[in-house]
Structures are given as structure tokens and as C-alpha cells.
Amino acid sequence: MANITDKIRQQFDRLPYPNHPLEAMPSRREFYRHDIATPFYLKYQKVVAPSEKVILDAGCGSGYKALVLAKANPGAKIVGIDLSPESVKLARTRLQDRGIENAEFHALSIEDLPQLGMKFDYINCDEVLYLLPDPIAGLQAMQSVLNPDGIIRANLHSRFQRERYFRAQELCRSLGLMEASPGDLEIELLEETMAALKDDVSLKKNSWVSIKGNEEKILANYMLQGDRGFTINDLFAMLERSQLEFIAMVNWRQWEITQLFQNPDDLPAFVAMGLSEATPEEQLHLFELLHPVHRLLDFWCGHPRTDGEFLAVDEWEDEQWQNAIAYLHPQLQTAEVRTGLEKSAAHFEVFPLGDRFPIPGVPQVLADSALSACLLPLWEKPHAIVDLARRWHQLRPLHPVTLQPISLAESVTAVRRLLTTAFDFGYVLLETQ
């Protein structure tokens, strides 16, 4: 009987994932979470350029995410590995067809990564870790090939959110449908079984109706070999054993526990006190217990920092702001965004930034003429806050209500307020000495 690793390889040789056609081209809407600027900023409060960086797509599958990584990080070298030789062939062809030359692919397991003899600045391990027989061994292998200031993005399936699918997988095992790599026969037998059930049977009602007739979804949910669920506490324990440090959830804005309450600014006293003293692990665990809506525990991690912590932007004093530099997020540096900002600033119109730059957990943002005027210079290059304030002082020298001249200090305050708003939405990255 084939072991679990062989079953996983056979399953993805048969149906490489993701099952996007070779001609499929990712949109810019997919680039934000794969742009390495965001996690590097979150860890170091520094803006890094992707050029010359070496990015590993660990478990690259059919190469679609490797293509996204290449497009989101121009100038980076892309290396992909996957357990499935058929998937690797597709990945290699996909990037060659799109003219991505600085890329290479290998049929290799994550546990055997050291055999490549390479070090990486960023490792993307998406939709893979929860399938490994020993996820800690996978994390340790990635840790061993990560550069000292490098970052890993990985994820685990949520034990709470996917409970119904774990029951479905147990059902398939009990029916003998997963003894080998599932194929057409096993899918047909499952479909016959589910069709014969009453419509109000819990498993059929709550999970089957959304995937029936879709072979890829059936294999990825009901018949996914090696699939397991984890909790936030499991995640942090695995990082500790792998000598890795948690940075943030990839969609961290959607894990804000205070947003689960009707009035986040007026929490019950004992809740507010508890949250103020809770660690990130404790807060995230409370969230998944209260509201397990996230299929993935999607996170960034890296080697533990040894150079101390930086001061968060919301804690900056005048000294930090005087030495601050503002950068437009790389994914906003498109001709379409520049045209929109120019039109908004010149004609006092709003510009729907969220349509061009969707960030998980951030509501639609309409940039007014003031915010557009403040962001526009950053499209060309980063600017010191004091330089932006001088420009603002020229643009708006009078108070809009009193028509009295405003001081340069008042312009600095206005720019700081606008940039803080843009920073909170993820559109601007702020550095200081």
C-alpha cells in the first residue's frame, strides 16, 4: 500500500493545483499579498526592493503562484519546488510562456530543500504545510535555507473552520475511497452515496451542495490526502520548535478581535483589561474560538530578531516624524493610479483606490483631493515628510475657513494626518531613523 507521501504525489500528478489554464494571467488584484515589501516592512519597518532577491515557492504546484510572485516582485529570482514531477513540468512551461526567464523549478520535497544548496530571502509555502506528514520538519527545512533577515509565508488549515470537511474525509476513508489516490471511480461512488442521502443530512446540507459536480473541489476537500487541521496554539508551538518568530497574519486586519464586538470602543471592562495584557497568540486564539471564519491560518515568520524592536508609527513623537520618509506602496505605482490621483487632485474628485489596490480587511477607500494631492509626489519617488509639508504649504497656504495664512508647522500636522490615514490603509509605508 502506498504511503501518504506517495498518495499526495499521485493525487497532484493526476490533477496539478491550482488548475488554472497555462494562458491564465493573474490580475494586479492578486499581487498585494505576494509583494514582499509588506512583510519585510512589518518586521523591520524598512522598505526593501525585490530586485536581486531570491524567492522560493515551496510546493509550487502548477506554477500559478510562482507567476504571481514574479509579477509582484520584478527583478527577483524565482525558484520553485514541488513533490509532483507533473506539476513541476507545468510550472516551468507556465513561466517560460510568460517570458519569465529568471526562474527555475525542481521536483523535490520540502524536507529535502537543503539539497539545493541555496539560500532564500523569501519563501512562499502556500497551501502545502498542512499536507506534510511532519509540518515541523517542513518548517525546519525552510528555516535552514532562509537568509538571516529572510521571511517565510506559510499557512495551515484551521481545525475549527474546516471541521465539516475533516468529517467528510473520515467518511471517505471509512468507505474505502482513499486507500489509493482517488480517481474517477472513487468520485463516482462518492457522488452516488451523497445523492442517495436525504437533503437534510448534515454533511450533505452543510458542505456537499457547494462542491458537488466539481472534481477539483471534491478532491481538494472531501478526498484531500494528508489534510489536517490546526489551531493558533498549534501554530505557535510549531514555530517555537522550528526556532522561528511570528511576524503577523497575512490578512491581519481580518483577525482584529475588537471588531467582533458591537462597539469596539466600549468593550466590557474585563474584556478590555484582558486584551490589553494578552499576547498576540492569545488574542488570535480567542478570535478563532469566537469566530472561526478563516479557512487558513495564514502567517509570516522569520528568524528571531536580535536588534531590538522598532517604535510603532502610532507611537512616533515629533523627532521620529521630522526624520521620516514616506513611500508609496509598490503596488500603487501604476500608470492608472497616477492618472487617478492627478484627476482627483486637479478636479476635486474622489478616486476609488480600493478598486485598484484591494487589501484584505480594508474597506473601500475613496481618496479625496487632499489625500490624492499628498500621495501624488510619492508616485515618482519617496519623499521626506518635511518636503511633503513644504509642498502642501504651497498648495494650501490659507486656512479654508478663516482664509488666514497657515504656518509651516500646521502644514506638517496636516500632512502627518493624511499620511497616517494612508498608512493605516496600507497605501503608504513610513520609515524613520
C-alpha positions, -999 to 999 in steps of 0.1 A, spaced: 0 0 0 13 34 -9 24 57 20 8 91 25 35 110 6 31 87 -24 -6 92 -23 -2 130 -23 23 129 -52 -1 107 -72 -31 130 -65 -13 161 -77 3 143 -106 -32 135 -117 -47 170 -111 -20 197 -105 -31 225 -83 -42 252 -89 -59 240 -120 -56 273 -140 -50 271 -177 -15 279 -189 -27 310 -207 -43 324 -175 -28 357 -164 -30 369 -128 -45 403 -122 -30 430 -101 -56 423 -75 -36 392 -66 -3 410 -62 -6 427 -28 -4 396 -6 26 383 -27 46 416 -27 75 410 -3 75 447 6 46 443 30 61 415 53 96 430 53 81 463 64 60 447 91 91 430 105 118 457 100 99 489 94 121 492 63 111 493 26 130 467 5 132 464 -32 126 430 -48 154 433 -73 182 407 -67 161 389 -41 158 351 -43 123 339 -37 114 302 -32 79 289 -40 79 258 -18 52 235 -32 48 255 -64 22 232 -79 13 242 -114 33 274 -111 4 299 -109 16 314 -76 52 314 -89 40 336 -117 22 359 -93 54 361 -72 74 370 -103 49 397 -114 45 412 -79 83 413 -73 100 424 -106 137 416 -107 136 388 -82 148 353 -90 121 327 -86 129 291 -76 101 265 -74 100 231 -59 72 205 -58 68 169 -49 48 163 -81 70 160 -113 40 167 -135 32 199 -116 69 210 -120 66 205 -158 35 227 -159 52 253 -137 82 255 -159 61 258 -190 38 284 -175 66 309 -166 85 303 -199 53 310 -218 50 343 -199 86 353 -206 98 349 -171 135 339 -176 149 343 -141 132 312 -128 140 275 -122 120 245 -110 129 212 -93 109 181 -84 119 180 -48 102 176 -14 103 205 11 121 183 36 150 179 11 154 216 5 190 217 18 200 196 -12 195 226 -35 225 243 -18 207 277 -20 197 304 4 165 324 1 153 359 10 116 350 9 99 316 10 63 312 -1 48 279 12 11 283 3 -15 255 8 12 229 15 23 228 51 -9 211 64 -4 182 40 31 173 52 34 142 74 55 163 97 49 201 93 76 209 118 101 191 97 90 212 68 93 244 87 127 234 100 139 227 64 127 261 53 144 277 83 177 261 74 177 277 39 164 311 50 188 341 49 193 357 83 169 386 75 146 364 53 108 358 58 86 327 53 50 329 44 31 296 51 -3 285 62 -22 257 80 -58 246 76 -80 257 105 -92 228 126 -123 247 136 -133 263 103 -129 230 82 -144 206 107 -171 195 83 -145 186 56 -124 166 81 -156 147 89 -161 142 51 -125 129 47 -131 105 76 -162 93 58 -143 87 26 -117 67 44 -143 47 62 -159 39 28 -125 28 14 -124 56 -11 -89 69 -1 -69 37 1 -51 48 -31 -50 81 -49 -87 89 -56 -97 88 -92 -129 88 -114 -142 56 -98 -139 69 -62 -155 102 -71 -184 85 -89 -190 62 -58 -190 92 -35 -214 112 -57 -238 82 -58 -236 79 -20 -243 117 -14 -271 117 -40 -288 89 -21 -288 107 12 -317 129 23 -312 166 17 -313 175 53 -285 152 63 -259 175 80 -229 167 59 -247 169 26 -265 201 35 -236 220 50 -207 210 27 -216 188 -2 -240 211 -20 -213 237 -26 -188 214 -43 -209 186 -60 -201 183 -97 -167 200 -93 -139 174 -94 -112 197 -83 -132 209 -52 -142 173 -43 -105 162 -44 -94 193 -25 -120 189 3 -136 155 6 -107 135 -7 -76 155 0 -48 131 11 -29 141 42 -51 170 51 -52 180 88 -64 209 109 -46 231 134 -52 258 159 -34 290 166 -18 274 197 -5 246 174 9 271 150 29 290 177 41 257 192 54 247 158 72 280 153 89 277 186 101 242 179 114 254 145 132 284 160 111 308 141 94 340 152 59 350 144 56 383 125 19 387 116 -11 370 100 -11 377 62 -46 391 65 -40 405 99 -67 432 96 -93 404 94 -81 390 127 -87 421 148 -107 407 178 -122 440 189 -141 441 156 -161 412 167 -179 434 193 -208 457 186 -189 487 199 -151 481 197 -145 514 216 -166 504 245 -157 468 254 -168 451 287 -142 461 313 -129 427 320 -126 420 282 -107 453 276 -84 446 305 -77 410 294 -70 420 258 -46 448 269 -24 422 286 -29 393 261 -1 382 238 -7 380 200 -11 343 203 -37 347 230 -57 373 210 -56 352 178 -67 321 197 -96 340 212 -106 351 178 -106 316 163 -127 303 192 -153 331 189 -154 334 151 -137 306 131 -143 320 96 -108 318 82 -100 286 63 -63 293 65 -41 302 95 -20 323 70 11 338 86 45 353 81 75 343 102 113 346 102 144 342 123 141 358 157 152 394 157 184 403 176 185 441 170 156 451 193 121 464 185 113 495 165 88 521 176 53 517 160 42 546 139 12 554 162 38 559 189 61 583 170 69 616 185 79 648 167 115 636 164 106 605 145 83 624 122 110 650 115 133 622 102 106 602 84 104 592 48 72 582 30 70 556 3 40 547 -19 33 510 -17 49 494 -48 16 480 -59 2 516 -63 29 526 -87 9 521 -118 0 545 -146 -37 540 -138 -32 551 -102 -11 581 -112 -38 593 -136 -65 588 -110 -46 607 -84 -39 636 -108 -75 638 -118 -87 637 -82 -62 664 -71 -69 687 -100 -106 684 -102 -116 679 -65 -129 644 -73 -128 612 -53 -106 584 -65 -116 548 -55 -82 535 -45 -97 503 -31 -107 492 -67 -71 494 -79 -55 482 -47 -77 457 -28 -62 449 7 -78 421 27 -97 435 56 -96 471 44 -129 487 33 -134 506 1 -114 538 3 -123 569 -17 -93 592 -19 -104 628 -18 -85 657 -35 -64 663 -3 -52 627 1 -46 625 -37 -25 657 -36 -5 643 -7 1 609 -23 9 622 -59 45 632 -53 52 597 -39 44 581 -72 77 595 -86 99 587 -56 99 586 -18 98 619 0 108 632 34 78 643 55 92 679 57 95 681 19 59 670 15 48 696 41 66 724 22 48 713 -9 15 712 9 22 747 23 25 760 -13 -7 742 -24 -28 753 5 -13 784 21 -46 796 36 -70 782 61 -101 770 42 -125 786 68 -108 817 81 -87 824 50 -58 833 72 -23 822 63 -14 789 79 21 782 93 45 756 80 40 737 113 3 735 106 11 721 71 33 695 88 4 685 110 -19 682 80 5 660 61 11 638 91 -26 633 95 -31 624 58 -1 601 57 -12 583 89 -46 576 73 -29 563 41 -5 542 63 -34 527 82 -50 516 49 -17 501 37 -12 526 8 19 542 23 50 528 41 68 551 66 104 549 76 123 568 103 158 569 116 
